Amino acid sequence: MNLLYDNLEEIKKHPDSKFVLRKLKALLRRESAFAAFKREYIREHAERFPQLRQYIE
């Protein structure tokens, strides 16, 4: 979860960074550890991270 939070802070600083977006995509994959918790966090904060909405559906 800490990796998720760190990368979410990075995407706020650099919203157009493809590298950070790619790391977040990997963290939100179903095969990733704690994927359900991470996806639910993104769902709850969807208004703050609209660019990640497509990776949690």
VMD Tcl script that draws the C-alpha trace (Angstrom):
set ca {
  {0.00 0.00 0.00}
  {2.88 2.35 0.69}
  {4.07 1.94 -2.89}
  {0.60 2.91 -4.06}
  {0.52 6.01 -1.86}
  {4.00 7.07 -2.98}
  {3.10 6.71 -6.63}
  {-0.19 8.55 -6.16}
  {1.77 11.47 -4.72}
  {4.04 11.34 -7.76}
  {1.10 11.36 -10.19}
  {-0.27 14.44 -8.41}
  {3.07 16.22 -8.92}
  {3.51 15.03 -12.52}
  {0.05 14.18 -13.93}
  {1.37 13.58 -17.46}
  {4.14 11.17 -16.46}
  {3.76 7.98 -18.44}
  {6.34 6.24 -16.27}
  {4.39 6.82 -13.05}
  {1.15 5.88 -14.76}
  {2.73 2.61 -15.92}
  {3.89 1.84 -12.35}
  {0.40 2.52 -11.02}
  {-1.11 0.30 -13.67}
  {1.15 -2.54 -12.55}
  {0.24 -1.96 -8.89}
  {-3.49 -2.13 -9.72}
  {-3.34 -5.37 -11.70}
  {-5.41 -8.19 -10.25}
  {-2.31 -10.35 -9.84}
  {-0.63 -7.72 -7.66}
  {-0.47 -8.17 -3.89}
  {-3.38 -6.49 -2.08}
  {-4.95 -5.53 -5.42}
  {-8.46 -5.41 -3.97}
  {-7.45 -2.93 -1.28}
  {-5.60 -0.74 -3.74}
  {-8.43 -0.78 -6.26}
  {-10.97 0.06 -3.59}
  {-8.86 3.00 -2.44}
  {-8.83 4.33 -6.01}
  {-12.61 3.84 -6.29}
  {-13.17 5.77 -3.07}
  {-10.94 8.62 -4.28}
  {-11.92 8.52 -7.96}
  {-12.44 12.27 -8.15}
  {-8.77 12.83 -7.22}
  {-7.41 10.28 -9.71}
  {-9.61 10.26 -12.82}
  {-6.76 9.01 -15.03}
  {-6.71 5.71 -13.08}
  {-10.40 4.94 -13.41}
  {-9.87 2.81 -16.51}
  {-7.47 0.46 -14.69}
  {-9.84 -0.52 -11.88}
  {-12.87 -1.54 -13.90}
}
mol new
graphics top color blue
foreach p $ca { graphics top sphere $p radius 0.5 }
foreach p [lrange $ca 0 end-1] q [lrange $ca 1 end] { graphics top cylinder $p $q radius 0.2 }
display resetview
